[in-house]
Amino acid sequence: MLDTCRLASQALERQLWSGKQQLGDLERLLECWDCDNAPRFRYLQEDLLAYTESFGIAPLRTRIAEHYSKEYSVGVKQEDVIITTGSSGGFVVAFTALFDAGSRVAVATPGYPCYRNVLQALGCEVVKIPVTEESNWQPTPAMLQAAIDADGRPLDGLIVASPSNPTGTVLSPEGMKEICDFCTANKIRFISDEIYHGLSMREGARIASALEYKSDTVVINSFSKYFCMTGWRVGWIVCSDPAIKSALEVLLQNLFISAPTLSQLGAAAAFDCAEELDGHVARYRRNLKVLVDGLPQAGFDRVRPPDGAFYLYCDVTNFLRRTGTQDSLALCRRILDDTAVALTSGLDFDPDRGHKYVRFSYSGSTAAMEDAVGRLQRWSAALPP
């Protein structure tokens, strides 16, 4: 156990499992708080530690509304933007407001495990939609209809992430519209997880927001990924339904009071840091090339290059055979012990089929990616064929 802990500590420098970005210092963000710039700085001086309104500070909500106009040509009102304690807090209050115990809510598998966990904690019935590489690891209207037909009962909700965790795949604008139209026609509450927006791995490619096609979509987003503010714990919901907003306000007041004040101020400033943030996206693209070029030489060749986020989802059936390990969790432990490279088992994302998949994260430094790939190549070369 001590050896494993030591190796895990070493692996922090070459971790390919975590969705936490590796950054330098916060000078650029702090520059955005320059006292000559700002009502924001005066607010910081005058009310450093006080609670805010449960829906968040007006300057931040305004910046987010402006973001939708600029990036998606979608009109979002400031009053429809709700600040949350990260996207995690957003999921908790949104699912609680939208669904009752027993509600049938569809989620794609593989997919972010916290959807299932929160829904099950609330007493909802999770309807798993087993997506495939052939469907670009995203659900289709035909898959949703098959889930309805299989049980003879309608769906109350659908959660879709585009880009997706763990696969990094993106719904095309046409695919997003088809999902939105299906939900409208079947009176399904649609929650669009857009936390990885801004992280396109194809330069110039557009990632569509569900709000472009369905104005009553509940969108959840966060400052953790593109904005690199994981530990600040601030996210947002876009919701235009007055009744749902009223429920969200009560839930936020009782469960969270408000998102951290300093985090909200920092998030508002982060919109002025696009040059730095886009520089991180350029690094992720370089890192992806390192993995796509180098992993096949280590035997990790059953992988679909992603469209967004910073993840690769790889079939490791060949390594289960070569190492004699029973599943991807055991394989990840073996790789950690042997190489000090940390990967994530697909079982986190798909309890039924994830035993033969692993997720690579390439959000760290390029040097760490190169080191990790070299270690995996040498490790694989020493295994039986």
N, C-alpha and C positions, 0 to 999 in steps of 0.2 A: 504493500500500500504506500509506504514512504517513497519507494522508487517511482510509483505511478504519479504521486503528487509532485515529485521533483521533475519528472518528464513533462507533466502538465504545465508546470511553471515555465519550463524552457519553451514549450510549445506556444506560449503567448506571443512570442516573437514571430512565429510562422503559422499562426492559427488560420485555418481555412474553414472553420466551423461557424464563427460568430458573425452576426450582421452588424457589429459595431465597427464604425470606421476608425482608421488610424490617422490622427491629425497632428498638426504641430500645435502652436500655442493659440491663444485667443486674441492676439493683438488686433487682428482685422475687425473682429466683432466689437472689441472695446473702442476702437476708433470710431465706430458708428455711433457711440454714445458721447461723442465730443460735445462739451457743454455749449459750444457756440452753435450747435446744430439743433437746439432741441427743446421742445415741450417735453420730449421723453426724458431728457436729463433732469429737467426741473421736477418732473413727476418722481423721478428716482430720488432726488434730494429731499423732497417734501414728504414722501409717503413710502419709505423704503420697505417696510415690513407689513404694511396693512393688507387685509383681505381686499380683493377686488369684487366687482359684481360677479355673480355666479356664472354669467355668460362670458365674462372676460372684459378686458379693457377696450374701449372704443378704438384707440389708434391701431391696435392689432387686428381687430375685426374688420376695420376699414381696409387695411393693407391686404388682408386675405381676399376680401370682396374684389378689390382692384386686381388682384392676381388672376382671378377667374376671367375678368374682362380682357386682360392682357394676353394670357396664355391660351384661353379656350374660346374667346369671343362669346362668353356666356355672362348674362347679367345676373349677378348675385347681390342681394341686398345685405347691408351690414347686419341688419337685425336677424338675418337667417344664418349667420355665422356664430357658432357656439364654441368657445374655447374649453378644452378638456385637459385633464392631467395625462398627457400622452394619448396615443391612440388606444392604449389599453383601457384607460378610463372612459374613452369614447365608446368602445365596444360594450362595456358593462352597462352604461346608462342607455345607449341606443337599443341594445337587445332587450333590456328591461322595459323600456317605453314601448317598443314595437310589438312584443310578443307576450303571450300568456303561457303558463304551464300547460304543456301538451301541444303547443304550436309546432307544426312541422316545418323545419327550416333546412333548406338544402345548402350543402357546402361541397366544394370540389375536393376530391382526394386524388393525389396528394395536395395538402393545403396547410395553412397556418394552424397549428394545433389549438391555439387559444380560442378560435371560433368554437370548436367542439366543446372545449372545457367550460367556457362561460355559458354556452347554451345549455349544456347538461346540468350545470349548477343551478340554472334557472328553471329546470324541469321541462325544457323543450325537447322535442324529438328531433334528433339530428338525422337528416336524410343524406347519406353520403352519395355523391355523384362520382363514380370512378372514371376520371378523365384519363386520356391516353396520349402517347406521343403523336398518334395519328390525328388527334383533335387539337394538337399544339398544347396539350396539357391544360386546356380550358374547356369549360362546359359549353354545350350547344343546346339550342331549343329542343332538338330531337332527344337528347339525353334527359332533359328536364321532363319532357312529355312521357318518356319511358318510365321515369321514377313515379310520375302520377299514375300512369296506367298499371304499374306493377302492384300498387297498393290500393288502387281505387279511391284514393283520397287526395284532395288538392294540397298544394304547397301553400303555406302561409308566408314564407319568406325565402329569400335567396341571398347568399353572400358570395361576391365574386371579387377577386383581387387581380388587378391587371396594372402593372406587372405582378407576376405571381411569386410567392415564396412557397416552395423551394425551387421552382423550375425556371424562374426568370422569363417566362413567356408572357406575351402581350396579346390581348384581344385586338384584332384589327378594328378600325372604325365601323366597318360593316358588321363585324361580329358583335361589337358592343351594341349597335343599334338593334340587331336581331334579338339579343338578350333583353334589352329594354322593352321592345315591342311585345315579346312573349310575356314578360311580367305584367305589362299593362293589360293585355288581353285576358290574362288568367288571374288578375287581381292579386298578384304576388308582391309583397313588400320587397323592394330591392335595396340592398345595402352594397355600395361600391367602396371597397377598400382601395384607396388610391395613394397609399403611403409611399410607394416607390416611384411615383410620378417625378419627372425630372431626371430620372436615371435611365435614359435610353442608351443602349449599347450600339445603336445604329445611328450614326451622325446624320442629323436632318430628319430622322423618322419622327412621326407625331404619335403621341400616346393620347388616345381619346378619353375624355371624362364622360361618365354616364350622364352628367348634367346637360351635355350637348343634345341628348336624345330623349331624356325623361326628366322633367323638371321636378318631379316629386321624389326622385331618388334621394336616399339618405347617404351622403358621402362622408367617409371618415378618412382623415389624413393626419399627418404628424410632421413635426420639425426634426424627427430623429434621423431620417435617411438622407434625402437630398440636402437638407440644411445642416446635417452633421451634429445635431444637438441631442444625442441620445439621453444623456444624464440630466438634461434640463427638465424633462418630463412635461412637455407641452404639445398638444395636438389640437385638432378641431373637427367639428361636425358641421356640415351644411344641411339644413333642413328647413323647408318652407311651410310645412304643415303646422298651423297654429296649435292644434290639439297636442301633437307630438312635442312641439317646442315647450308647451306648458308642462308636460310630463317630464321632459328633460330638465327643465329648470328646477322642479321640485327634487328630482333625483340628485342633481348636482349639489343643491343646497344641503341635502341630508348626507350625501356620501363623501363629498370632496370640499364643500364650501366654495372653493375656487382653485384654479390652477395657480402654481406659485407665481407671485407677483414679479420677481426678478426674471423668471423664465419668460413671462409674457413680454416684458420690456425687451429682453434679448431677442425674442422671436420677431418682434416688430423691426428691430434693427437688422436682422438677418436678411431681410428682403433687399437691403442695400449692399449685400456681399456677393452678388451674382458672379463676379469675375473669379473670386476665390472658389466659390462652390462649383462652378463649371470646370475649374481646374481639377477638382477632385474627380468629377465625372470623366475627364480625359484620362486621369490616372487609372480609374476602374477599367476603361477600355484597353489601356496598355496591359493591365493585369490580366484581363480576359484573354488577350492574345498570347500572353505567356502560358496560360493554362491550356488554351486550345491547341497551341503548337507543341507543348511539352508533355501533356498528360497522355496522349496516345502512345508516346514512346515509353511510358511507364505501364502500358497495358490498360489504361482508363480510356477506352476508345468508344464506348457505347454511351455517347452523350450528345444531346442536341444543343448547339450553341444558343444562348439565350438572347432575347430581344431587349431585356431591361433588368432592373434591380442589379444585384451583384452576386448571383448564385448560378451554379451549374448543378444539374441533377443527373447522376451517372449510375447506370446499371453496372453492378459489380459481381454479377453471377460468376464470371470467370475467376475472380479472386476468392470467392467462397470455396470454389473447388480447389484452387491452388494452395490455399492456406488451411483447408479443412475446418474453417470456422462455420458456425451454424447459421449466422445471420449477419446483417450489416452492423449491428451494434457490437457484436463480438469482433468483427473485422476492424471497426474503428478503434476499439481498445487495442487490438493487435498492432495496428499501424501507429498508434500513439506510443505504445511501449517500444516498438522497434525503431521508430524514426523521429519521435517528438513532433510529428505533424498531426494536428487535430482536425478531424472531419466530423460531420454530423450524420448520424444514422437516419435513413429514410423512414424508420419506424416512428419517428416523431411526427411525421407528416402524413403517413398512410399506414395505419395499424395492420391492414390486410395485405398490402403488396410491398410495403417499404422495407421488408427484410432483405431485399436484393438491390437496394439503392443507397447511395450516400449523396449528401449535399456538400459541395465545395463553396466556400465564400471567398471572394477576391476583393474584399473591401480594405485590406491592409496595404502595406507598402509594396512597391514593385520588387524591391530586393527580397522581401519575405516570400513573395510568390516564386521568385526564381530559386531561392534556397529550398523551398518546400518541394518544388517540382524535381529538383536534383536529388533530394533525399528519396522521393518516391521512385524515381527511376532506378537508383542504386538498389533500393529495397526489392523492387520487382525483379530486377535482374538476378537476384540471389535466390528467388523462389523456384520451386519446381515448375516446369512448363505446364 
